[in-house]
């Protein structure tokens, strides 16, 4: 079965032109100019960041198009740690996704995250342990929990902060976002799992609506 991101990329690449990569790091000076230095540090510490030198570089973007960048958030992106980042006041000036929906997904979909991400590199990694300490027992969120979950939440947050600081048009789509098709409620995740071309127009319409909100 094709991965959801691969399927969505195929849909978008047939409709939008490719865009230029804006980079994947925030300079400390630009962060300061944006008034977010202390706030990023606060979120880092709330996630139990292990030292004062918090990173400002993250991994690649999911999909870079001419008009926007799109991040597809799957099960592993919704848990208590991402919920911590969503408390940041940085989101008061961001409209790249429905914050209230994402907060809800973080509190109601954590079991989905556990089913997918409670083992191996989903749970911990050498780099995440350097940043957030040793892990707890696989699948046990009491105590130390998952350093990789914390790292993923922090990097998602950095991407959002990057979009704010550099005024990049970023759109986040969750697999739990809902559409109504022929009177039936379907989620983005279900539509991508179906991998049916008949759904492509509805997915594109959904994304077009998101683009119109982003300024």
Number of C-alpha atoms within 10 A of each C-alpha: 7 9 10 20 16 12 16 20 17 12 17 19 13 9 11 13 11 16 13 11 13 13 12 14 15 19 12 13 10 14 20 12 11 14 13 19 14 11 14 23 16 15 18 26 15 13 22 15 24 14 11 9 10 13 17 18 15 19 13 12 15 13 20 22 18 12 15 17 21 21 18 19 19 18 21 23 25 27 25 21 21 26 19 19 25 20 13 15 12 19 17 9 8 18 18 23 18 14 16 10 12 24 19 13 21 23 14 13 18 17 17 15 19 20 12 14 21 22 14 10 12 18 23 25 16 12 12 21 18 13 21 24 19 17 20 16 15 16 17 13 14 9 9 14 22 29 28 26 27 29 24 20 24 24 19 20 23 22 23 21 22 24 19 21 19 13 11 19 18 24 21 17 20 21 17 18 17 16 17 10 11 7 7 8 9 15 16 23 20 14 21 21 15 13 17 10 11 10 15 18 11 16 17 15 12 16 16 11 10 18 16 8 11 15 11
